[in-house]
Amino acid sequence: MTCTVCGTANPEGMRFCGMCGSQLEQRLGVRERRRVSVVFVDLAAFSTLTHDFDPEELRDLADEVLTVVAGIIENYDGYVDAFRGDGLIALFGAPHSHPDDPQRAVLAAAAGLQAIERIGASTNYPLKGRAGVNTGIVIAGSVGSGRVRDYTVMGSAVNLAARLEAAAPPGDVWVGSETQEATRHQLGYQRIAPVELPGFPNVREAYRLVSVSERVEDDPYAHLTFVGRESEVASLARRFDGVVSSGRAQELWLLGEAGSGKTRLLREFFARPEQGQARVLWIEGRPTEQYSWDPLAQQLFGLQEGEDAAVRRHRMTTQLTELLPDEPRWQGLILASLKMVEQKPWTRLERRNVNRTSLAWCDLVIALSRQQGNPQPVVLVVENEPQDPPLLEFLRLLRQAQASILVIRTCRGRNLPAERETITLNPLGVPESLTLLNQLASPVLKVAAESLVYQVGGIPAYILELGQALSITQEVPFSGSLASLLQARLDMIEPKARRLLSHAALAGERCWEGLLHELAGDSLGVEIQILSDMNLLIRQNDSSIPDETEYRFQSELLRHAVLRMIPFRDRPLLHLKIATWLEQRAPLVFSEPTAHHFEQGGSAEAAYAHLLAASDLAMSADDVDRANDLYQRLLELDVEPALRAQGALAYAQSALVAGRRSLAREQLEVAQGWIEQCEPETCEELSQVHQQLYHDAISIEETEADSS
């Protein structure tokens, strides 16, 4: 049984997840609409390549490949949905989300193809894989019956990912347009057009992944003024000064959820003049790949891509001789790790438990901090929680160094060592959030932006995506990136509370405790309090329905994000429950929302009665334009001819009262057409009303003519 909170597979019959402790049974029937990045990975031409294999050999090779690729998916915190033949399907964004799920999906796909080729090289078979990645809305949840149930997703976004994988040449990762749009600032792509994908005649282009390290564009938000973080900056300054004054290495963990601005904080801090003496080096560890020392060498020695190999080696040798003059073996190890010279084998007496290459690089960084004539404290920023043993050994050695070295590890707060120094990036306050948002959002939308900023939780990435969405268009509620960010935030809510929140979202801007009990279908525990404590539902002092506790959403942005997660199939029944509850308990002023829910629930005749009441209320309040809109909605309902005729007659009467004679005549003609389709008895009754209204219209016209 798979936990839909953390994705852990649990033995059948367990009531609670063995990893995160969440209850399992209550989630089996829950389905949601989710924005997901789907990955299809397949072995290219595997059947042809292995047609002479013994079945057991074939099974063992396929098992080895798929086990490694599945491990890569899980290391990127994805979910392996299914194995199919010599390939697999993986999900990023279900059953749990990250703000950067599209990027994780593409990187995992690329790492998986690299792993397939490495396995092929080790077994002397020219193995290659291909992958397709697509992002879009799917239905996610458990499928099956009885004990045969499992979590999966369905939708055209899944099918398109499969088509992209099938069309990709061996060794390639092809992605759809939404995935490319979400990751184009981090990854490099080549546009492929035209393409023909079975079942998708309107999809005429795809994007081939070019490089996982190439940045096509600079940070689009780098020009914005750095906002807030005064206490974090002060804490970082104290740690840095302590390293400089003590001359001893220290390790510092910078904690914060994705998008909290960890990298931006460090770049801003070390760009300040008072920290100008520090030498800042950046290491990006990937969870599944062997670390390459090349990026570190490029920063230390100014190596350029495409530079002549002999020139590179000469520059490296010269500088290594200056920094490590008495360590020729260390110099050789560093050059060998960059593939500039051949690695020399160690004798048995020279072997140690410590990794020699890691030790050589450690001594190089220490030498840099003590460089004669130009000593500099060194700051090593390590991102993305690397797992490669030599790199981890290198970091362990640095922590023990008697030198001015500060190792900063950025992470989300998981898998931390027991003893550590930490700085936590908390969400920005409301004033700082507004300052950041106003740098992007259009001044025209300032009021709307300020009302929405409360729901993005003070996370800078959320605020920037919101500002970008508001600055681009008013037609689209928010971008795909912002949708992923909000979905990741919603995933932090316990599933039962999240389901309750979706019911509240369907009810509208406001809801009531009694209605939530009705929709939940069971007794509510602490879910309402959880949502209230998180400021997702705000309890009101007064209620528009007597004897009911009223709640409202703090932001329509979040409400619409929640609505996107409710399957369309589930909505009609929920709408009917909401409408029935309102019909029984709400005052007459709720006629319009009651009608809306009946209409969405498929009960047009019930909606008709409430729209008619809402139209009368609008007329009694002299809101003629509103009444006209409601009558128009009423006439569009799919009801029997008699009701359509009655609606047109009521509309004609209100038009006469408002002095709109041409509109009244128009509606009388509409009514006549529907009256003729009624049963004889009904036709006679409605014809009398029609005749009376027609004479009233004539009388009004004659009276006005006489007075003129």
Salt bridges, closest charged atoms under 4 A:
GLU32 OE1 - ARG34 NH1 2.92
GLU32 OE2 - ARG498 NE 2.81
ASP52 OD1 - HIS51 NE2 3.17
ASP60 OD1 - ARG59 NH2 3.05
ASP77 OD1 - HIS96 NE2 3.42
ASP77 OD2 - HIS98 NE2 2.69
ASP77 OD2 - ARG414 NH1 3.46
ASP100 OD1 - ARG104 NE 2.92
ASP100 OD1 - ARG412 NH2 3.72
ASP101 OD1 - HIS98 ND1 3.06
GLU117 OE2 - LYS128 NZ 3.01
GLU165 OE1 - ARG84 NH2 2.77
GLU165 OE2 - ARG130 NE 3.13
ASP172 OD2 - ARG208 NE 2.94
GLU178 OE2 - ARG35 NE 3.01
GLU181 OE2 - ARG184 NE 3.23
GLU205 OE1 - ARG191 NE 2.59
GLU217 OE2 - ARG184 NH1 3.06
GLU217 OE1 - HIS185 ND1 3.41
GLU232 OE2 - ARG229 NH1 3.42
GLU251 OE2 - ARG399 NH1 3.09
GLU251 OE2 - ARG409 NH1 3.34
GLU268 OE2 - ARG264 NE 3.00
GLU284 OE2 - ARG286 NH2 3.88
GLU307 OE2 - ARG315 NH2 2.48
GLU350 OE2 - ARG329 NH1 3.14
GLU393 OE2 - ARG396 NH2 2.85
GLU421 OE1 - ARG239 NH2 3.30
ASP491 OD2 - ARG34 NH2 2.44
ASP491 OD1 - ARG498 NH1 3.68
GLU494 OE2 - ARG27 NH2 3.33
GLU556 OE2 - ARG559 NE 2.66
GLU556 OE1 - HIS560 NE2 3.56
GLU583 OE2 - HIS610 NE2 2.95
GLU592 OE2 - ARG626 NH2 1.99
GLU592 OE2 - ARG633 NH1 3.29
GLU599 OE1 - ARG633 NH2 3.77
ASP625 OD1 - ARG660 NH2 3.20
ASP638 OD1 - ARG644 NH2 3.51
GLU701 OE2 - ARG665 NE 2.94
GLU704 OE1 - ARG661 NH1 2.59
